Structure formats: structure tokens, C-alpha cells
Amino acid sequence: MRPLKNTLYVQTQNAWLNKDGENIVLKNVEREVKGRVPIHKIGGIVCFGQVSLSPALMAHCTANGITITFLNQFGKFQARVEGAVSGNVLLRREQYRIADDSKRSLAISQTIILGKVFNQRQVIRRYLRDYKDSLDADSQTRLDKAQKYLELGLNRVIQTQNNAELLGREGELASEYFAVFPHFIRHADFDFAKRTRNPPTDPVNALLSFAYTLMTHECRSALETVGLDPNSGFFHQLRAGRPSLALDMVEEFRPMIDRFVLSLINKKQLGKKDFTTLHNGAVVLKDEPRQLFLKAWHDRKQQSLYHEWFEETVPFGLLPHLQATIMVRHIRGDIDSYVPFLWK
């Protein structure tokens, strides 16, 4: 099993990262050493805002498959630095052929969305299981109807005839899921009316968007590691600068990310005071609460769960790499279909 390496998140503004022997050293604006991390334990570096890296460190990262991602101070993607493209060119050619074949790409897209809807239903089922005794009759009825609607939706996904129809069906099911999302929130500081993005306009949407961004980074790195092109997807349409295949892979993980965000909210690890609103109406986490969020994300990646297809208990953080491996095997023709991760 592939070892789970850590992602180094750097938020210190005007920080300077350099390579010192086999370590990454972080210095503040006064060039005081504030941290030191063994470089062999790092699988990626994510920089928020004004963070600089030495040429020697960048050279080491690009030569050893350590991707450097630059986000603005509020978590919006800006750029990535990576080494030469890896992977068999024949594998990528087959990936592009499938993307151009509406029938073959639809089959992969359907299994991805089946995984997403199944896992959304699991979020509802887990909540009904955990909080059934404290729910009023109306909430319990509404949640029960929603999980049954999603269950019927699985068959509707299979019956779709093209990607446009699948996109519409996925949207309908997502609307039903997010319609009951307010029932999951048990912290008075937070409320949720609907899913908003670009920009997120309330704290719950801000947390969801930030967590989805982190998972997209994980999926993109996993796809590059196995030799696939993260920009050429099957469900998400091609667009310059969009990591379509990474976004495809994120879909089946979104409900698990939702559960992670709900856990932070309901355990009152975050509150209304931890957010700020920008001039464009976007709501974002403040710097210190973001550190808490990233620490919780790191801890979540270490938690184990059972992967039925591999028949192994693995850390959550390895799921993107395992699913990328399954995707490769399907594209190569080793297995008949892509198998999404089903959360049980």
C-alpha cells in the first residue's frame, strides 16, 4: 500500500521556505526559523498568500514529485508548480479517446455520480441513526423522504442516455440533498439556505468550498501520480485551466467532506466570530481559525476506513490515490468499469 505523506500548509505571510539538507525550513519575514520539517515526509506544499520558496527547494520538489500549489490568502487557486509530466503516453492517449467517446465517458460519469448519490444518502442515514431520538417528527419525516428520493435517484442515474441528461439528474438530486442540509446543523451560530459558490456567501458554504478545494488538490495530485491527465475529465466539461478529471473524482467524496464540515460545526470548534466578509460579499475563514481547520483536515486524513474494493483498512487521505489507481486500471482495460468508493 502506498504510504500516506503529509501536505505542508503554509499560512504565515511573507514566509520564506528553503531546503536545508533533508529538511524544509520555514522562516518569517525577519528570517527567523519558525519551523523545520523532514522533506521525505512531504507529498505536497500548499501556500496561502505571500509565501516564497528558494530555487533549491523548488528544484528538489519538481524532481521528486512534490507539487507546490499557490492559493491566495483566502484559499482561491492561483497556480501550481510541478515537474515533468509522468506516466505512459499511451495511457493518456486512451484517456483522451474515452473522453471523446460519448458512450464510454458516460459510463464512467454514471458510476461517479452513483457513488456521489449513494454517499449523500449515507450522510442522511448516519444522521438519522445518530440523532433519531432528538429529531422532531417533521424533521424525521423530511429526512426519511430525502434519503428515499436519493435511493430512487440511483436508478434514474443509471437510466440517463447522455451527459447532458446526467448533469440535469445530478443537479436535481443535489438540490434535494441540500434542501435537507439545514437539518444537519446543530450550532446556533450557523444556518444554511442553499448551496452558494463563487463566492460562498455564508460560513457554511465557505467551509464547504474550502474543503472541496483541498480535496480537489488531493485528487489532482493523485491523478498525476498514476500518470493521468487531471485536466481531461468525463463528467465535467473541458475548459482551459479546469482540472476536470480531478473535479470528477471529487464528486464521490463530497458527502464525506460535508460530514467533516458538519462535525466541525456541530462540535462548536468554529463560530460566527471566525469568519469575515470581503468587499465582494464572499465569506471566508480568518487566519487563526483556518489553522484550526487545516489541523482538523490533517487529522481527518489519518483516520482509517475500510475500502471494500481493495479489501483493506486505509487512511482517508489515501482514498484519492486508490480511486486514481482504479481509474487507471479501467482505462487500461484491466477491469470492465470504474468502481467508485461507497461509504458504508
TORGULUM-618065 format. One record per residue (C-alpha): residue number from 1; x, y, z. Coordinates in steps of 0.5 Angstrom, whole numbers. Example, Ala and Ser with C-alpha at 12.3 -4.5 7.8 and 13.67 -1.06 7.14 Angstrom:
! residues 2
1|25|-9|16
2|27|-2|14
This chain:
! residues 344
1|0|0|0
2|3|7|-2
3|5|11|4
4|1|17|6
5|5|23|6
6|3|30|9
7|2|36|6
8|5|42|9
9|0|48|9
10|4|55|10
11|0|61|12
12|5|65|15
13|5|72|11
14|12|74|8
15|14|67|10
16|21|64|7
17|22|57|5
18|28|54|4
19|32|47|4
20|37|46|9
21|40|39|8
22|34|34|8
23|29|39|11
24|25|44|9
25|26|50|14
26|21|56|15
27|23|63|16
28|19|69|18
29|20|76|15
30|25|77|20
31|29|71|17
32|28|68|24
33|27|60|24
34|20|58|26
35|19|51|23
36|23|45|21
37|20|39|17
38|24|33|14
39|23|33|7
40|22|26|6
41|15|26|10
42|12|31|5
43|8|30|-1
44|6|37|-3
45|6|44|-1
46|0|49|-1
47|2|56|0
48|-3|61|2
49|-2|69|0
50|5|72|1
51|10|66|1
52|16|65|-2
53|21|59|-4
54|28|58|-5
55|30|56|-12
56|34|50|-9
57|27|48|-5
58|23|48|-12
59|28|44|-16
60|28|39|-11
61|20|39|-11
62|20|39|-18
63|25|33|-19
64|22|29|-13
65|14|29|-15
66|13|34|-9
67|7|39|-12
68|7|46|-10
69|1|50|-10
70|-1|57|-9
71|-7|60|-7
72|-9|67|-5
73|-10|69|3
74|-17|66|3
75|-16|60|-1
76|-17|61|-8
77|-13|57|-13
78|-7|61|-17
79|-2|57|-19
80|2|50|-19
81|9|48|-20
82|11|41|-22
83|16|37|-25
84|16|34|-32
85|9|30|-34
86|10|23|-31
87|6|17|-34
88|6|13|-40
89|4|17|-46
90|-1|11|-49
91|-5|11|-42
92|-6|19|-43
93|-8|17|-51
94|-13|12|-48
95|-16|17|-43
96|-17|22|-49
97|-20|17|-53
98|-25|15|-48
99|-26|23|-46
100|-28|24|-54
101|-33|17|-54
102|-39|20|-51
103|-42|13|-49
104|-35|11|-46
105|-35|17|-42
106|-42|17|-40
107|-41|10|-37
108|-35|13|-32
109|-39|19|-31
110|-45|15|-29
111|-41|11|-24
112|-38|17|-21
113|-45|20|-20
114|-48|14|-17
115|-42|14|-12
116|-44|21|-10
117|-51|20|-9
118|-50|13|-5
119|-45|17|-1
120|-50|23|0
121|-56|18|2
122|-51|15|7
123|-50|22|10
124|-57|23|12
125|-58|15|14
126|-52|17|19
127|-55|23|22
128|-62|19|23
129|-58|14|26
130|-54|18|31
131|-60|24|32
132|-66|20|31
133|-68|21|39
134|-67|28|39
135|-71|30|32
136|-78|32|32
137|-83|29|27
138|-83|34|22
139|-75|33|21
140|-75|26|21
141|-80|25|16
142|-77|30|12
143|-70|27|12
144|-73|20|11
145|-77|22|5
146|-70|25|2
147|-66|19|3
148|-71|15|0
149|-71|20|-6
150|-64|19|-7
151|-65|12|-7
152|-69|12|-12
153|-65|17|-16
154|-59|12|-16
155|-64|8|-22
156|-65|15|-25
157|-58|16|-26
158|-57|9|-29
159|-62|10|-34
160|-59|17|-37
161|-58|17|-44
162|-52|22|-45
163|-48|27|-40
164|-53|33|-41
165|-58|29|-38
166|-54|26|-33
167|-52|33|-31
168|-59|35|-30
169|-61|29|-26
170|-55|30|-21
171|-57|37|-20
172|-64|35|-18
173|-61|30|-13
174|-56|35|-11
175|-62|40|-10
176|-66|35|-6
177|-60|33|-1
178|-58|41|0
179|-65|42|2
180|-65|38|8
181|-58|40|10
182|-60|45|15
183|-63|39|19
184|-56|37|20
185|-53|44|23
186|-54|44|31
187|-50|50|32
188|-54|57|33
189|-48|61|30
190|-49|57|23
191|-55|57|18
192|-56|55|11
193|-61|57|6
194|-58|54|0
195|-51|52|-3
196|-47|58|-6
197|-41|59|-9
198|-36|64|-13
199|-37|67|-8
200|-39|63|-2
201|-44|68|2
202|-45|65|9
203|-40|61|14
204|-43|54|12
205|-42|55|5
206|-35|58|6
207|-33|52|10
208|-35|47|4
209|-32|51|-1
210|-25|51|2
211|-26|44|4
212|-27|42|-3
213|-21|46|-6
214|-17|42|-1
215|-20|35|-4
216|-19|38|-11
217|-12|39|-9
218|-11|32|-7
219|-15|29|-13
220|-11|32|-18
221|-4|30|-14
222|-6|23|-14
223|-8|23|-22
224|-2|26|-24
225|2|21|-19
226|-1|15|-23
227|0|18|-30
228|-7|21|-32
229|-8|28|-34
230|-12|31|-29
231|-15|37|-34
232|-19|32|-38
233|-25|29|-35
234|-31|25|-37
235|-37|29|-33
236|-34|36|-32
237|-33|39|-39
238|-27|41|-41
239|-25|48|-40
240|-18|52|-40
241|-15|52|-33
242|-20|47|-30
243|-18|40|-27
244|-24|37|-30
245|-22|30|-28
246|-20|32|-21
247|-27|35|-20
248|-30|29|-23
249|-26|25|-17
250|-28|30|-12
251|-36|28|-13
252|-36|22|-10
253|-32|25|-4
254|-36|31|-3
255|-41|28|2
256|-35|25|6
257|-33|32|6
258|-40|35|8
259|-40|31|14
260|-33|33|16
261|-35|40|16
262|-41|39|20
263|-37|35|25
264|-33|42|26
265|-39|46|26
266|-43|41|31
267|-38|40|36
268|-37|48|36
269|-30|48|34
270|-32|54|30
271|-36|60|31
272|-39|66|28
273|-33|70|30
274|-28|66|26
275|-31|69|19
276|-30|75|16
277|-34|78|9
278|-30|81|4
279|-32|87|-1
280|-35|82|-6
281|-39|79|-1
282|-35|73|0
283|-35|70|7
284|-28|67|9
285|-25|64|15
286|-20|68|19
287|-13|66|19
288|-12|63|26
289|-19|59|25
290|-16|57|18
291|-10|54|22
292|-15|50|26
293|-19|48|20
294|-13|45|17
295|-10|42|23
296|-17|38|23
297|-17|36|16
298|-10|33|17
299|-13|29|23
300|-18|27|19
301|-14|25|13
302|-10|20|18
303|-17|17|20
304|-18|10|18
305|-24|7|14
306|-25|0|10
307|-24|0|3
308|-28|-5|0
309|-25|-6|-7
310|-18|-7|-4
311|-21|-10|2
312|-16|-6|6
313|-17|-1|12
314|-13|5|10
315|-13|12|12
316|-18|17|9
317|-12|21|6
318|-10|15|1
319|-17|15|-2
320|-16|19|-8
321|-9|15|-9
322|-13|9|-9
323|-19|11|-13
324|-14|14|-18
325|-11|7|-19
326|-18|4|-20
327|-19|9|-26
328|-12|7|-29
329|-14|0|-29
330|-21|1|-32
331|-17|6|-37
332|-12|1|-39
333|-18|-5|-40
334|-16|-9|-34
335|-23|-8|-31
336|-29|-7|-34
337|-31|-1|-31
338|-29|5|-26
339|-31|3|-19
340|-33|9|-14
341|-32|9|-7
342|-38|7|-3
343|-38|10|4
344|-41|5|9
